Amino acid sequence: MANKAEKQLLEFFSGMDEPRQTALLEYAAFLYERSDCKPEPVAEPEFIPRPNDETVIAAIKRLSETYPMLDKQYLMHEISGLMAQHMLQGRAACDVIDDIEKVFESSYQALLKKQG
């Protein structure tokens, strides 16, 4: 969740025309390059073995512990859709868990790529 300063900055940015937005981005990049602020390396996932007969909820908890570096709010839309397939449509838990594992793994890979 964005803090107060981030929300205010986004509000300012949204209210500017394109040339001012570009200038603000260039200034932010300039300040960033001059600072000692460098993103910390992305931590390795902490592999937790998948138990037999794992429930979908237990799998989400396990994967959240496996990938603590991921922001779960961005995953919840996709994960909740998969949970609904299991609970409302009767899709097998093991198949849904396989897909949830793929969501976490692809999000982790995207984070690594973003960090460069």
Jmol script that loads the backbone (N, CA, C; Angstrom):
load data "model"
ATOM      1  N   MET A   1       0.843  -1.175   0.000  1.00  0.00           N
ATOM      2  CA  MET A   1       0.000   0.000   0.000  1.00  0.00           C
ATOM      3  C   MET A   1       0.892   1.243   0.000  1.00  0.00           C
ATOM      4  N   ALA A   2       0.522   2.220  -0.768  1.00  0.00           N
ATOM      5  CA  ALA A   2       1.307   3.445  -0.899  1.00  0.00           C
ATOM      6  C   ALA A   2       1.171   4.290   0.363  1.00  0.00           C
ATOM      7  N   ASN A   3       2.295   4.896   0.745  1.00  0.00           N
ATOM      8  CA  ASN A   3       2.234   5.775   1.906  1.00  0.00           C
ATOM      9  C   ASN A   3       1.734   7.155   1.471  1.00  0.00           C
ATOM     10  N   LYS A   4       1.614   8.069   2.436  1.00  0.00           N
ATOM     11  CA  LYS A   4       1.054   9.397   2.167  1.00  0.00           C
ATOM     12  C   LYS A   4       1.862  10.159   1.118  1.00  0.00           C
ATOM     13  N   ALA A   5       3.186  10.103   1.222  1.00  0.00           N
ATOM     14  CA  ALA A   5       4.029  10.824   0.274  1.00  0.00           C
ATOM     15  C   ALA A   5       3.870  10.271  -1.143  1.00  0.00           C
ATOM     16  N   GLU A   6       3.795   8.948  -1.263  1.00  0.00           N
ATOM     17  CA  GLU A   6       3.624   8.336  -2.581  1.00  0.00           C
ATOM     18  C   GLU A   6       2.283   8.729  -3.194  1.00  0.00           C
ATOM     19  N   LYS A   7       1.248   8.749  -2.383  1.00  0.00           N
ATOM     20  CA  LYS A   7      -0.079   9.151  -2.878  1.00  0.00           C
ATOM     21  C   LYS A   7      -0.069  10.605  -3.329  1.00  0.00           C
ATOM     22  N   GLN A   8       0.597  11.449  -2.541  1.00  0.00           N
ATOM     23  CA  GLN A   8       0.653  12.864  -2.891  1.00  0.00           C
ATOM     24  C   GLN A   8       1.441  13.066  -4.183  1.00  0.00           C
ATOM     25  N   LEU A   9       2.549  12.347  -4.318  1.00  0.00           N
ATOM     26  CA  LEU A   9       3.350  12.456  -5.526  1.00  0.00           C
ATOM     27  C   LEU A   9       2.551  12.001  -6.748  1.00  0.00           C
ATOM     28  N   LEU A  10       1.819  10.907  -6.600  1.00  0.00           N
ATOM     29  CA  LEU A  10       0.983  10.420  -7.704  1.00  0.00           C
ATOM     30  C   LEU A  10      -0.103  11.429  -8.060  1.00  0.00           C
ATOM     31  N   GLU A  11      -0.675  12.065  -7.040  1.00  0.00           N
ATOM     32  CA  GLU A  11      -1.694  13.083  -7.282  1.00  0.00           C
ATOM     33  C   GLU A  11      -1.104  14.260  -8.057  1.00  0.00           C
ATOM     34  N   PHE A  12       0.079  14.720  -7.638  1.00  0.00           N
ATOM     35  CA  PHE A  12       0.740  15.814  -8.351  1.00  0.00           C
ATOM     36  C   PHE A  12       1.024  15.413  -9.798  1.00  0.00           C
ATOM     37  N   PHE A  13       1.602  14.229  -9.956  1.00  0.00           N
ATOM     38  CA  PHE A  13       1.980  13.736 -11.282  1.00  0.00           C
ATOM     39  C   PHE A  13       0.759  13.659 -12.198  1.00  0.00           C
ATOM     40  N   SER A  14      -0.335  13.121 -11.669  1.00  0.00           N
ATOM     41  CA  SER A  14      -1.555  12.961 -12.475  1.00  0.00           C
ATOM     42  C   SER A  14      -2.132  14.302 -12.919  1.00  0.00           C
ATOM     43  N   GLY A  15      -1.887  15.341 -12.128  1.00  0.00           N
ATOM     44  CA  GLY A  15      -2.430  16.647 -12.464  1.00  0.00           C
ATOM     45  C   GLY A  15      -1.572  17.467 -13.421  1.00  0.00           C
ATOM     46  N   MET A  16      -0.441  16.930 -13.818  1.00  0.00           N
ATOM     47  CA  MET A  16       0.468  17.661 -14.702  1.00  0.00           C
ATOM     48  C   MET A  16       0.241  17.288 -16.163  1.00  0.00           C
ATOM     49  N   ASP A  17       0.636  18.225 -17.030  1.00  0.00           N
ATOM     50  CA  ASP A  17       0.619  17.899 -18.453  1.00  0.00           C
ATOM     51  C   ASP A  17       1.843  17.026 -18.761  1.00  0.00           C
ATOM     52  N   GLU A  18       1.873  16.472 -19.967  1.00  0.00           N
ATOM     53  CA  GLU A  18       2.923  15.517 -20.329  1.00  0.00           C
ATOM     54  C   GLU A  18       4.345  16.072 -20.230  1.00  0.00           C
ATOM     55  N   PRO A  19       4.614  17.307 -20.696  1.00  0.00           N
ATOM     56  CA  PRO A  19       5.987  17.819 -20.565  1.00  0.00           C
ATOM     57  C   PRO A  19       6.447  17.920 -19.107  1.00  0.00           C
ATOM     58  N   ARG A  20       5.552  18.334 -18.212  1.00  0.00           N
ATOM     59  CA  ARG A  20       5.931  18.423 -16.798  1.00  0.00           C
ATOM     60  C   ARG A  20       6.100  17.035 -16.183  1.00  0.00           C
ATOM     61  N   GLN A  21       5.275  16.083 -16.608  1.00  0.00           N
ATOM     62  CA  GLN A  21       5.449  14.707 -16.127  1.00  0.00           C
ATOM     63  C   GLN A  21       6.826  14.179 -16.537  1.00  0.00           C
ATOM     64  N   THR A  22       7.199  14.438 -17.773  1.00  0.00           N
ATOM     65  CA  THR A  22       8.505  14.003 -18.263  1.00  0.00           C
ATOM     66  C   THR A  22       9.624  14.659 -17.469  1.00  0.00           C
ATOM     67  N   ALA A  23       9.490  15.949 -17.209  1.00  0.00           N
ATOM     68  CA  ALA A  23      10.517  16.668 -16.444  1.00  0.00           C
ATOM     69  C   ALA A  23      10.621  16.110 -15.024  1.00  0.00           C
ATOM     70  N   LEU A  24       9.485  15.813 -14.413  1.00  0.00           N
ATOM     71  CA  LEU A  24       9.501  15.258 -13.067  1.00  0.00           C
ATOM     72  C   LEU A  24      10.175  13.885 -13.044  1.00  0.00           C
ATOM     73  N   LEU A  25       9.883  13.059 -14.026  1.00  0.00           N
ATOM     74  CA  LEU A  25      10.522  11.738 -14.115  1.00  0.00           C
ATOM     75  C   LEU A  25      12.026  11.865 -14.321  1.00  0.00           C
ATOM     76  N   GLU A  26      12.433  12.797 -15.161  1.00  0.00           N
ATOM     77  CA  GLU A  26      13.864  13.009 -15.386  1.00  0.00           C
ATOM     78  C   GLU A  26      14.554  13.492 -14.108  1.00  0.00           C
ATOM     79  N   TYR A  27      13.904  14.375 -13.375  1.00  0.00           N
ATOM     80  CA  TYR A  27      14.477  14.866 -12.128  1.00  0.00           C
ATOM     81  C   TYR A  27      14.565  13.741 -11.097  1.00  0.00           C
ATOM     82  N   ALA A  28      13.524  12.923 -11.020  1.00  0.00           N
ATOM     83  CA  ALA A  28      13.539  11.794 -10.082  1.00  0.00           C
ATOM     84  C   ALA A  28      14.661  10.823 -10.438  1.00  0.00           C
ATOM     85  N   ALA A  29      14.862  10.565 -11.724  1.00  0.00           N
ATOM     86  CA  ALA A  29      15.945   9.678 -12.159  1.00  0.00           C
ATOM     87  C   ALA A  29      17.303  10.283 -11.802  1.00  0.00           C
ATOM     88  N   PHE A  30      17.442  11.589 -11.984  1.00  0.00           N
ATOM     89  CA  PHE A  30      18.678  12.290 -11.628  1.00  0.00           C
ATOM     90  C   PHE A  30      18.966  12.145 -10.135  1.00  0.00           C
ATOM     91  N   LEU A  31      17.964  12.390  -9.305  1.00  0.00           N
ATOM     92  CA  LEU A  31      18.142  12.265  -7.859  1.00  0.00           C
ATOM     93  C   LEU A  31      18.465  10.829  -7.457  1.00  0.00           C
ATOM     94  N   TYR A  32      17.816   9.905  -8.081  1.00  0.00           N
ATOM     95  CA  TYR A  32      18.045   8.492  -7.778  1.00  0.00           C
ATOM     96  C   TYR A  32      19.479   8.091  -8.113  1.00  0.00           C
ATOM     97  N   GLU A  33      19.961   8.486  -9.267  1.00  0.00           N
ATOM     98  CA  GLU A  33      21.313   8.125  -9.683  1.00  0.00           C
ATOM     99  C   GLU A  33      22.372   8.743  -8.772  1.00  0.00           C
ATOM    100  N   ARG A  34      22.099   9.916  -8.218  1.00  0.00           N
ATOM    101  CA  ARG A  34      23.063  10.577  -7.333  1.00  0.00           C
ATOM    102  C   ARG A  34      23.020  10.035  -5.917  1.00  0.00           C
ATOM    103  N   SER A  35      21.978   9.320  -5.589  1.00  0.00           N
ATOM    104  CA  SER A  35      21.840   8.829  -4.211  1.00  0.00           C
ATOM    105  C   SER A  35      22.488   7.462  -4.060  1.00  0.00           C
ATOM    106  N   ASP A  36      22.557   7.032  -2.846  1.00  0.00           N
ATOM    107  CA  ASP A  36      23.066   5.701  -2.554  1.00  0.00           C
ATOM    108  C   ASP A  36      21.931   4.687  -2.519  1.00  0.00           C
ATOM    109  N   CYS A  37      20.750   5.106  -2.946  1.00  0.00           N
ATOM    110  CA  CYS A  37      19.581   4.212  -2.926  1.00  0.00           C
ATOM    111  C   CYS A  37      19.654   3.252  -4.099  1.00  0.00           C
ATOM    112  N   LYS A  38      19.955   2.069  -3.809  1.00  0.00           N
ATOM    113  CA  LYS A  38      19.944   1.020  -4.830  1.00  0.00           C
ATOM    114  C   LYS A  38      19.050  -0.086  -4.298  1.00  0.00           C
ATOM    115  N   PRO A  39      18.250  -0.664  -5.153  1.00  0.00           N
ATOM    116  CA  PRO A  39      17.355  -1.708  -4.659  1.00  0.00           C
ATOM    117  C   PRO A  39      18.158  -2.884  -4.108  1.00  0.00           C
ATOM    118  N   GLU A  40      17.677  -3.410  -3.002  1.00  0.00           N
ATOM    119  CA  GLU A  40      18.321  -4.578  -2.432  1.00  0.00           C
ATOM    120  C   GLU A  40      18.055  -5.771  -3.339  1.00  0.00           C
ATOM    121  N   PRO A  41      18.995  -6.688  -3.402  1.00  0.00           N
ATOM    122  CA  PRO A  41      18.773  -7.861  -4.237  1.00  0.00           C
ATOM    123  C   PRO A  41      17.545  -8.631  -3.767  1.00  0.00           C
ATOM    124  N   VAL A  42      16.869  -9.213  -4.707  1.00  0.00           N
ATOM    125  CA  VAL A  42      15.678  -9.998  -4.391  1.00  0.00           C
ATOM    126  C   VAL A  42      16.121 -11.279  -3.696  1.00  0.00           C
ATOM    127  N   ALA A  43      15.496 -11.553  -2.569  1.00  0.00           N
ATOM    128  CA  ALA A  43      15.828 -12.757  -1.804  1.00  0.00           C
ATOM    129  C   ALA A  43      15.403 -14.011  -2.567  1.00  0.00           C
ATOM    130  N   GLU A  44      16.113 -15.079  -2.300  1.00  0.00           N
ATOM    131  CA  GLU A  44      15.755 -16.378  -2.878  1.00  0.00           C
ATOM    132  C   GLU A  44      14.513 -16.903  -2.165  1.00  0.00           C
ATOM    133  N   PRO A  45      13.635 -17.599  -2.881  1.00  0.00           N
ATOM    134  CA  PRO A  45      12.489 -18.219  -2.209  1.00  0.00           C
ATOM    135  C   PRO A  45      12.966 -19.253  -1.191  1.00  0.00           C
ATOM    136  N   GLU A  46      12.210 -19.369  -0.120  1.00  0.00           N
ATOM    137  CA  GLU A  46      12.506 -20.354   0.915  1.00  0.00           C
ATOM    138  C   GLU A  46      11.631 -21.575   0.655  1.00  0.00           C
ATOM    139  N   PHE A  47      12.175 -22.543  -0.058  1.00  0.00           N
ATOM    140  CA  PHE A  47      11.397 -23.690  -0.492  1.00  0.00           C
ATOM    141  C   PHE A  47      10.820 -24.461   0.694  1.00  0.00           C
ATOM    142  N   ILE A  48       9.524 -24.659   0.673  1.00  0.00           N
ATOM    143  CA  ILE A  48       8.817 -25.469   1.660  1.00  0.00           C
ATOM    144  C   ILE A  48       8.144 -26.597   0.881  1.00  0.00           C
ATOM    145  N   PRO A  49       8.433 -27.841   1.215  1.00  0.00           N
ATOM    146  CA  PRO A  49       7.863 -28.954   0.460  1.00  0.00           C
ATOM    147  C   PRO A  49       6.331 -28.944   0.503  1.00  0.00           C
ATOM    148  N   ARG A  50       5.764 -29.366  -0.579  1.00  0.00           N
ATOM    149  CA  ARG A  50       4.303 -29.437  -0.691  1.00  0.00           C
ATOM    150  C   ARG A  50       3.824 -30.745  -0.056  1.00  0.00           C
ATOM    151  N   PRO A  51       3.008 -30.651   1.006  1.00  0.00           N
ATOM    152  CA  PRO A  51       2.520 -31.868   1.637  1.00  0.00           C
ATOM    153  C   PRO A  51       1.460 -32.570   0.772  1.00  0.00           C
ATOM    154  N   ASN A  52       1.318 -33.839   0.997  1.00  0.00           N
ATOM    155  CA  ASN A  52       0.242 -34.592   0.342  1.00  0.00           C
ATOM    156  C   ASN A  52      -1.085 -34.091   0.903  1.00  0.00           C
ATOM    157  N   ASP A  53      -2.107 -34.118   0.105  1.00  0.00           N
ATOM    158  CA  ASP A  53      -3.458 -33.706   0.513  1.00  0.00           C
ATOM    159  C   ASP A  53      -3.518 -32.278   1.047  1.00  0.00           C
ATOM    160  N   GLU A  54      -2.713 -31.397   0.485  1.00  0.00           N
ATOM    161  CA  GLU A  54      -2.710 -29.992   0.895  1.00  0.00           C
ATOM    162  C   GLU A  54      -3.985 -29.316   0.408  1.00  0.00           C
ATOM    163  N   THR A  55      -4.570 -28.459   1.240  1.00  0.00           N
ATOM    164  CA  THR A  55      -5.736 -27.688   0.822  1.00  0.00           C
ATOM    165  C   THR A  55      -5.277 -26.454   0.056  1.00  0.00           C
ATOM    166  N   VAL A  56      -6.190 -25.845  -0.661  1.00  0.00           N
ATOM    167  CA  VAL A  56      -5.860 -24.641  -1.427  1.00  0.00           C
ATOM    168  C   VAL A  56      -5.433 -23.512  -0.484  1.00  0.00           C
ATOM    169  N   ILE A  57      -6.155 -23.352   0.625  1.00  0.00           N
ATOM    170  CA  ILE A  57      -5.812 -22.301   1.591  1.00  0.00           C
ATOM    171  C   ILE A  57      -4.426 -22.558   2.187  1.00  0.00           C
ATOM    172  N   ALA A  58      -4.144 -23.795   2.544  1.00  0.00           N
ATOM    173  CA  ALA A  58      -2.828 -24.134   3.095  1.00  0.00           C
ATOM    174  C   ALA A  58      -1.733 -23.878   2.062  1.00  0.00           C
ATOM    175  N   ALA A  59      -2.024 -24.144   0.800  1.00  0.00           N
ATOM    176  CA  ALA A  59      -1.039 -23.905  -0.258  1.00  0.00           C
ATOM    177  C   ALA A  59      -0.729 -22.416  -0.387  1.00  0.00           C
ATOM    178  N   ILE A  60      -1.746 -21.587  -0.290  1.00  0.00           N
ATOM    179  CA  ILE A  60      -1.533 -20.134  -0.372  1.00  0.00           C
ATOM    180  C   ILE A  60      -0.668 -19.669   0.796  1.00  0.00           C
ATOM    181  N   LYS A  61      -0.929 -20.189   1.983  1.00  0.00           N
ATOM    182  CA  LYS A  61      -0.106 -19.836   3.153  1.00  0.00           C
ATOM    183  C   LYS A  61       1.336 -20.309   2.954  1.00  0.00           C
ATOM    184  N   ARG A  62       1.500 -21.546   2.466  1.00  0.00           N
ATOM    185  CA  ARG A  62       2.843 -22.083   2.228  1.00  0.00           C
ATOM    186  C   ARG A  62       3.592 -21.244   1.206  1.00  0.00           C
ATOM    187  N   LEU A  63       2.915 -20.891   0.124  1.00  0.00           N
ATOM    188  CA  LEU A  63       3.567 -20.117  -0.931  1.00  0.00           C
ATOM    189  C   LEU A  63       3.849 -18.683  -0.485  1.00  0.00           C
ATOM    190  N   SER A  64       3.021 -18.137   0.379  1.00  0.00           N
ATOM    191  CA  SER A  64       3.283 -16.807   0.929  1.00  0.00           C
ATOM    192  C   SER A  64       4.539 -16.829   1.786  1.00  0.00           C
ATOM    193  N   GLU A  65       4.763 -17.941   2.491  1.00  0.00           N
ATOM    194  CA  GLU A  65       5.992 -18.088   3.281  1.00  0.00           C
ATOM    195  C   GLU A  65       7.185 -18.373   2.375  1.00  0.00           C
ATOM    196  N   THR A  66       6.955 -19.091   1.288  1.00  0.00           N
ATOM    197  CA  THR A  66       8.028 -19.405   0.340  1.00  0.00           C
ATOM    198  C   THR A  66       8.502 -18.146  -0.378  1.00  0.00           C
ATOM    199  N   TYR A  67       7.560 -17.260  -0.690  1.00  0.00           N
ATOM    200  CA  TYR A  67       7.866 -16.038  -1.440  1.00  0.00           C
ATOM    201  C   TYR A  67       7.518 -14.796  -0.613  1.00  0.00           C
ATOM    202  N   PRO A  68       8.199 -14.565   0.516  1.00  0.00           N
ATOM    203  CA  PRO A  68       7.849 -13.405   1.350  1.00  0.00           C
ATOM    204  C   PRO A  68       8.154 -12.065   0.683  1.00  0.00           C
ATOM    205  N   MET A  69       8.966 -12.087  -0.366  1.00  0.00           N
ATOM    206  CA  MET A  69       9.351 -10.843  -1.032  1.00  0.00           C
ATOM    207  C   MET A  69       8.269 -10.316  -1.984  1.00  0.00           C
ATOM    208  N   LEU A  70       7.241 -11.103  -2.247  1.00  0.00           N
ATOM    209  CA  LEU A  70       6.191 -10.690  -3.181  1.00  0.00           C
ATOM    210  C   LEU A  70       5.100  -9.914  -2.459  1.00  0.00           C
ATOM    211  N   ASP A  71       4.560  -8.916  -3.141  1.00  0.00           N
ATOM    212  CA  ASP A  71       3.447  -8.147  -2.605  1.00  0.00           C
ATOM    213  C   ASP A  71       2.168  -8.898  -2.942  1.00  0.00           C
ATOM    214  N   LYS A  72       1.556  -9.475  -1.938  1.00  0.00           N
ATOM    215  CA  LYS A  72       0.410 -10.365  -2.153  1.00  0.00           C
ATOM    216  C   LYS A  72      -0.816  -9.649  -2.721  1.00  0.00           C
ATOM    217  N   GLN A  73      -0.927  -8.337  -2.511  1.00  0.00           N
ATOM    218  CA  GLN A  73      -2.110  -7.645  -3.019  1.00  0.00           C
ATOM    219  C   GLN A  73      -2.203  -7.729  -4.542  1.00  0.00           C
ATOM    220  N   TYR A  74      -1.050  -7.831  -5.213  1.00  0.00           N
ATOM    221  CA  TYR A  74      -1.062  -7.923  -6.663  1.00  0.00           C
ATOM    222  C   TYR A  74      -1.371  -9.338  -7.141  1.00  0.00           C
ATOM    223  N   LEU A  75      -1.207 -10.309  -6.274  1.00  0.00           N
ATOM    224  CA  LEU A  75      -1.474 -11.697  -6.631  1.00  0.00           C
ATOM    225  C   LEU A  75      -2.913 -12.099  -6.334  1.00  0.00           C
ATOM    226  N   MET A  76      -3.568 -11.401  -5.427  1.00  0.00           N
ATOM    227  CA  MET A  76      -4.852 -11.855  -4.913  1.00  0.00           C
ATOM    228  C   MET A  76      -5.947 -11.961  -5.971  1.00  0.00           C
ATOM    229  N   HIS A  77      -5.950 -11.101  -6.951  1.00  0.00           N
ATOM    230  CA  HIS A  77      -6.992 -11.176  -7.980  1.00  0.00           C
ATOM    231  C   HIS A  77      -6.924 -12.520  -8.707  1.00  0.00           C
ATOM    232  N   GLU A  78      -5.745 -12.851  -9.148  1.00  0.00           N
ATOM    233  CA  GLU A  78      -5.571 -14.103  -9.885  1.00  0.00           C
ATOM    234  C   GLU A  78      -5.787 -15.314  -8.980  1.00  0.00           C
ATOM    235  N   ILE A  79      -5.265 -15.243  -7.756  1.00  0.00           N
ATOM    236  CA  ILE A  79      -5.408 -16.355  -6.823  1.00  0.00           C
ATOM    237  C   ILE A  79      -6.865 -16.552  -6.428  1.00  0.00           C
ATOM    238  N   SER A  80      -7.589 -15.472  -6.198  1.00  0.00           N
ATOM    239  CA  SER A  80      -8.993 -15.608  -5.800  1.00  0.00           C
ATOM    240  C   SER A  80      -9.826 -16.231  -6.920  1.00  0.00           C
ATOM    241  N   GLY A  81      -9.466 -15.939  -8.157  1.00  0.00           N
ATOM    242  CA  GLY A  81     -10.155 -16.580  -9.282  1.00  0.00           C
ATOM    243  C   GLY A  81      -9.907 -18.080  -9.309  1.00  0.00           C
ATOM    244  N   LEU A  82      -8.689 -18.476  -8.998  1.00  0.00           N
ATOM    245  CA  LEU A  82      -8.369 -19.903  -8.946  1.00  0.00           C
ATOM    246  C   LEU A  82      -9.073 -20.580  -7.769  1.00  0.00           C
ATOM    247  N   MET A  83      -9.141 -19.889  -6.638  1.00  0.00           N
ATOM    248  CA  MET A  83      -9.864 -20.437  -5.489  1.00  0.00           C
ATOM    249  C   MET A  83     -11.332 -20.637  -5.824  1.00  0.00           C
ATOM    250  N   ALA A  84     -11.908 -19.689  -6.540  1.00  0.00           N
ATOM    251  CA  ALA A  84     -13.318 -19.799  -6.923  1.00  0.00           C
ATOM    252  C   ALA A  84     -13.540 -21.001  -7.841  1.00  0.00           C
ATOM    253  N   GLN A  85     -12.594 -21.265  -8.727  1.00  0.00           N
ATOM    254  CA  GLN A  85     -12.719 -22.444  -9.585  1.00  0.00           C
ATOM    255  C   GLN A  85     -12.796 -23.715  -8.744  1.00  0.00           C
ATOM    256  N   HIS A  86     -12.043 -23.756  -7.674  1.00  0.00           N
ATOM    257  CA  HIS A  86     -12.044 -24.928  -6.801  1.00  0.00           C
ATOM    258  C   HIS A  86     -13.330 -24.991  -5.981  1.00  0.00           C
ATOM    259  N   MET A  87     -13.675 -23.886  -5.334  1.00  0.00           N
ATOM    260  CA  MET A  87     -14.799 -23.901  -4.395  1.00  0.00           C
ATOM    261  C   MET A  87     -16.157 -23.867  -5.083  1.00  0.00           C
ATOM    262  N   LEU A  88     -16.282 -23.134  -6.152  1.00  0.00           N
ATOM    263  CA  LEU A  88     -17.581 -22.972  -6.797  1.00  0.00           C
ATOM    264  C   LEU A  88     -17.799 -23.899  -7.984  1.00  0.00           C
ATOM    265  N   GLN A  89     -16.709 -24.253  -8.657  1.00  0.00           N
ATOM    266  CA  GLN A  89     -16.840 -25.073  -9.854  1.00  0.00           C
ATOM    267  C   GLN A  89     -16.362 -26.502  -9.648  1.00  0.00           C
ATOM    268  N   GLY A  90     -15.803 -26.783  -8.475  1.00  0.00           N
ATOM    269  CA  GLY A  90     -15.388 -28.140  -8.151  1.00  0.00           C
ATOM    270  C   GLY A  90     -14.086 -28.590  -8.801  1.00  0.00           C
ATOM    271  N   ARG A  91     -13.295 -27.667  -9.245  1.00  0.00           N
ATOM    272  CA  ARG A  91     -12.007 -28.038  -9.840  1.00  0.00           C
ATOM    273  C   ARG A  91     -11.114 -28.663  -8.770  1.00  0.00           C
ATOM    274  N   ALA A  92     -10.375 -29.678  -9.114  1.00  0.00           N
ATOM    275  CA  ALA A  92      -9.550 -30.420  -8.159  1.00  0.00           C
ATOM    276  C   ALA A  92      -8.517 -29.511  -7.499  1.00  0.00           C
ATOM    277  N   ALA A  93      -8.367 -29.691  -6.187  1.00  0.00           N
ATOM    278  CA  ALA A  93      -7.435 -28.868  -5.410  1.00  0.00           C
ATOM    279  C   ALA A  93      -6.012 -28.968  -5.950  1.00  0.00           C
ATOM    280  N   CYS A  94      -5.572 -30.173  -6.293  1.00  0.00           N
ATOM    281  CA  CYS A  94      -4.188 -30.331  -6.763  1.00  0.00           C
ATOM    282  C   CYS A  94      -3.937 -29.541  -8.051  1.00  0.00           C
ATOM    283  N   ASP A  95      -4.929 -29.473  -8.931  1.00  0.00           N
ATOM    284  CA  ASP A  95      -4.781 -28.702 -10.167  1.00  0.00           C
ATOM    285  C   ASP A  95      -4.745 -27.196  -9.885  1.00  0.00           C
ATOM    286  N   VAL A  96      -5.605 -26.771  -8.978  1.00  0.00           N
ATOM    287  CA  VAL A  96      -5.642 -25.353  -8.610  1.00  0.00           C
ATOM    288  C   VAL A  96      -4.332 -24.956  -7.925  1.00  0.00           C
ATOM    289  N   ILE A  97      -3.835 -25.824  -7.048  1.00  0.00           N
ATOM    290  CA  ILE A  97      -2.570 -25.537  -6.356  1.00  0.00           C
ATOM    291  C   ILE A  97      -1.425 -25.446  -7.365  1.00  0.00           C
ATOM    292  N   ASP A  98      -1.418 -26.331  -8.360  1.00  0.00           N
ATOM    293  CA  ASP A  98      -0.395 -26.252  -9.413  1.00  0.00           C
ATOM    294  C   ASP A  98      -0.415 -24.873 -10.069  1.00  0.00           C
ATOM    295  N   ASP A  99      -1.616 -24.385 -10.375  1.00  0.00           N
ATOM    296  CA  ASP A  99      -1.738 -23.076 -11.021  1.00  0.00           C
ATOM    297  C   ASP A  99      -1.339 -21.939 -10.087  1.00  0.00           C
ATOM    298  N   ILE A 100      -1.684 -22.063  -8.805  1.00  0.00           N
ATOM    299  CA  ILE A 100      -1.302 -21.027  -7.838  1.00  0.00           C
ATOM    300  C   ILE A 100       0.210 -20.984  -7.699  1.00  0.00           C
ATOM    301  N   GLU A 101       0.846 -22.151  -7.691  1.00  0.00           N
ATOM    302  CA  GLU A 101       2.313 -22.187  -7.646  1.00  0.00           C
ATOM    303  C   GLU A 101       2.905 -21.476  -8.855  1.00  0.00           C
ATOM    304  N   LYS A 102       2.292 -21.646 -10.018  1.00  0.00           N
ATOM    305  CA  LYS A 102       2.770 -20.968 -11.224  1.00  0.00           C
ATOM    306  C   LYS A 102       2.616 -19.452 -11.105  1.00  0.00           C
ATOM    307  N   VAL A 103       1.517 -19.002 -10.485  1.00  0.00           N
ATOM    308  CA  VAL A 103       1.301 -17.561 -10.285  1.00  0.00           C
ATOM    309  C   VAL A 103       2.412 -16.982  -9.412  1.00  0.00           C
ATOM    310  N   PHE A 104       2.707 -17.649  -8.312  1.00  0.00           N
ATOM    311  CA  PHE A 104       3.774 -17.172  -7.427  1.00  0.00           C
ATOM    312  C   PHE A 104       5.124 -17.182  -8.141  1.00  0.00           C
ATOM    313  N   GLU A 105       5.428 -18.270  -8.828  1.00  0.00           N
ATOM    314  CA  GLU A 105       6.720 -18.380  -9.512  1.00  0.00           C
ATOM    315  C   GLU A 105       6.857 -17.319 -10.602  1.00  0.00           C
ATOM    316  N   SER A 106       5.811 -17.110 -11.396  1.00  0.00           N
ATOM    317  CA  SER A 106       5.906 -16.108 -12.463  1.00  0.00           C
ATOM    318  C   SER A 106       6.010 -14.700 -11.880  1.00  0.00           C
ATOM    319  N   SER A 107       5.353 -14.448 -10.756  1.00  0.00           N
ATOM    320  CA  SER A 107       5.473 -13.145 -10.109  1.00  0.00           C
ATOM    321  C   SER A 107       6.881 -12.940  -9.575  1.00  0.00           C
ATOM    322  N   TYR A 108       7.470 -13.995  -9.055  1.00  0.00           N
ATOM    323  CA  TYR A 108       8.853 -13.915  -8.578  1.00  0.00           C
ATOM    324  C   TYR A 108       9.798 -13.636  -9.744  1.00  0.00           C
ATOM    325  N   GLN A 109       9.611 -14.346 -10.848  1.00  0.00           N
ATOM    326  CA  GLN A 109      10.453 -14.121 -12.027  1.00  0.00           C
ATOM    327  C   GLN A 109      10.307 -12.702 -12.557  1.00  0.00           C
ATOM    328  N   ALA A 110       9.078 -12.174 -12.531  1.00  0.00           N
ATOM    329  CA  ALA A 110       8.842 -10.791 -12.969  1.00  0.00           C
ATOM    330  C   ALA A 110       9.566  -9.807 -12.053  1.00  0.00           C
ATOM    331  N   LEU A 111       9.574 -10.092 -10.748  1.00  0.00           N
ATOM    332  CA  LEU A 111      10.293  -9.241  -9.802  1.00  0.00           C
ATOM    333  C   LEU A 111      11.786  -9.264 -10.075  1.00  0.00           C
ATOM    334  N   LEU A 112      12.334 -10.443 -10.337  1.00  0.00           N
ATOM    335  CA  LEU A 112      13.760 -10.546 -10.668  1.00  0.00           C
ATOM    336  C   LEU A 112      14.083  -9.746 -11.930  1.00  0.00           C
ATOM    337  N   LYS A 113      13.233  -9.865 -12.922  1.00  0.00           N
ATOM    338  CA  LYS A 113      13.464  -9.160 -14.193  1.00  0.00           C
ATOM    339  C   LYS A 113      13.384  -7.640 -13.971  1.00  0.00           C
ATOM    340  N   LYS A 114      12.422  -7.217 -13.157  1.00  0.00           N
ATOM    341  CA  LYS A 114      12.260  -5.795 -12.867  1.00  0.00           C
ATOM    342  C   LYS A 114      13.493  -5.228 -12.160  1.00  0.00           C
ATOM    343  N   GLN A 115      14.070  -6.018 -11.264  1.00  0.00           N
ATOM    344  CA  GLN A 115      15.248  -5.577 -10.528  1.00  0.00           C
ATOM    345  C   GLN A 115      16.476  -5.512 -11.430  1.00  0.00           C
ATOM    346  N   GLY A 116      16.411  -6.255 -12.543  1.00  0.00           N
ATOM    347  CA  GLY A 116      17.482  -6.215 -13.531  1.00  0.00           C
ATOM    348  C   GLY A 116      18.678  -6.944 -13.083  1.00  0.00           C
TER     349      GLY A 116
END
end "model"
wireframe off; spacefill off
backbone 0.3
color backbone group
